[in-house]
Amino acid sequence: RCEQDLLDGRGIDSACEYAEELMFGQKASMESVLRLIALVSLVNSGVPKKYYDTLRWGLLHLYGYDNLSTLQSIQHSGLIKKYEGGRNTFPQVKKAFRLVVDEVDDTAPTDISYVYSGYAPLSCRLVDAALKPGGLGSDEAAKMIPGPQFSYEQSRVEEGLLGEGESE
């Protein structure tokens, strides 16, 4: 329920409080807590400042400083970061790639969202978009996704001719 609220654009504060409860109250696994914090960070363009330091402190103190390199790697990758203001692009990406599907056909499912209870992973939608004519190169929504982007066009090698770097 908490994750669904986050995807719907609600419940940032309650998700952060739930992450604290998972750590301090339920003694949940570090992976479970990190997944929830990463989801908060990704849908909100960062973890709110009032929770960020407490969550970081809790992760290090409860799960041990030997996990510091793991936490730093996750932060370096951009999966977890402190909210610094600015524009949140997740609502536009969610809409453009139809990440949340309200009406899932249970009798004859044809969409990946059926498998994930109404949510279609962005990775699946990106593969779908890349396989369509034109790919992702002209897609404005793809440009809103954080991180480096590249485009690769595969050309067809005609029968009897060898492409670059191929040998018999």
N, C-alpha and C positions, 0 to 999 in steps of 0.2 A: 504494500500500500504506500509506503514512504517513497519508494522508487517511482511508482506511478504518479504520485503527486509532483515529484520533481520534474518528470517528463512533461507534465501538464503545465509547468511553470508556476507551481505553488509549493509552499512548504519548505523553503530554504532553511529558515530558522529551526523548524521542527526536525528536519533531517540532520542538522548539525547537533541539535540536542540529543537526537536518537543515537548519533555516532558516539557522543560522550557517554550515553547510557550503555551502549554496547561495550565500550572500553572499561568504564569504571564500575558499572553495575553487573553486567552479565559476563564480563571477562571473555568476550568473544575473540575469535582468532584475529590476528593482525590483518590477514587477507580480507576478511569480511569488512572490517573497519575501513581499510584502505580503499576497497571497492566503493563503499558508500561515499567517502570523502572525495574520491576522484569523480564520481557522478555529480556531486554537488558542485565541484569545481568546473566541470565541463559544461553543465547546463546554466551556470551562473557567471561564467567568465572569471571564476575564482571563488575561493572560500571567503565569506565575509570576515573582515578584520577582527571582529569581536570574538570569533570562534577559532580562527586560524592558529593563534599562538597556543591556546589551550589544547587544541587537538594535537598539535605538533609535540607539545610538552608531554601530553598523555601517551602518545605513541612511543616516545623515547623512554619515558620512565616505566611504563607498564610492560613494554615488550623488550626493553633492553637497548642499551647504546650500541650493541653489536649490529643492530638494524639501522644505524644511522646512514650507512652507505646505500642501503635499499631506499630509504626515504629521500636521500639526496638525488638518487638516480630518477626516482619517480617525479620529483620536483623539476629536475633538469629537463626531463622529457616533456614537461608542460601538463602532465596529467593532474597534478595538484599544485595550485598556486594561490597566493593571496589576492583577493579582489582589490584591484587598484583603480576601479572606476572604468569608464569607457563604455563602449557599445557592446551589448551582449548579442551575438549573432546566432545563438542556438535556436531561438524561435523561428527565424527565417530558414535556417537549414532544416529544421524539423518539418516545416511546411513544404519547402521545395522538394524534399526527398521523401515525403510522406512517411516519416518515421513512426508516427502514432496513427494507427488505423482503428477508427471507432467501430466500423461495421465489418466484422470478420465472418466470412461464410463458413460455418461449421460443417455443412453437409458436403460441400465440394470445394475445399480450400485450394486456392491458386496463388496465394500470396505468402511470402515468408513470415509475415506478421502473425499468421495462424500458429506457428511453432512457438513464438515468443509472447503469447497472450496479448496480441494487439500491438506489439512493438516490433518494428523492423530494424535490425541493426544497420547502422550507417555503412558499415563495410559491405553488407549485402547490396544495399542500394547503390553504392559507388560502383560495384562490379556490374550491376544491371545497367547503370548509366554508361559505363565505359564500353559495354558491348553493343550499345545502340549506335546507329550511324551518326558520325560526328563526335562520338565519345564525350569526354568531359571537357575538352579544350575550350568550347564556346559556352559552357555552362557557368553562369554567374554565381549560382548557389555554391558550386564547388570551390570558387575563389574565396568564399567566406569561411571555409574550414581552416582552422589554424594549422600551421606547419608548412614545411616545404612542399612544393608541387612540381611535377614534371609531366611531360607528355612524351609518349613513345608511339610511333606509328610503325606497325609491322607491314612490310611490303611482301607481296606474294612472289616467290621465286618460280619462274616459269620452268616447266618440265624440260630437262636436258641442259639447263644452264645452272651453274653453281653460283651461289651468292658469295658475298665477301666472307672470308674466313672458313669456307666449307671446302672439304677435300673428299676425295673418293677413297 
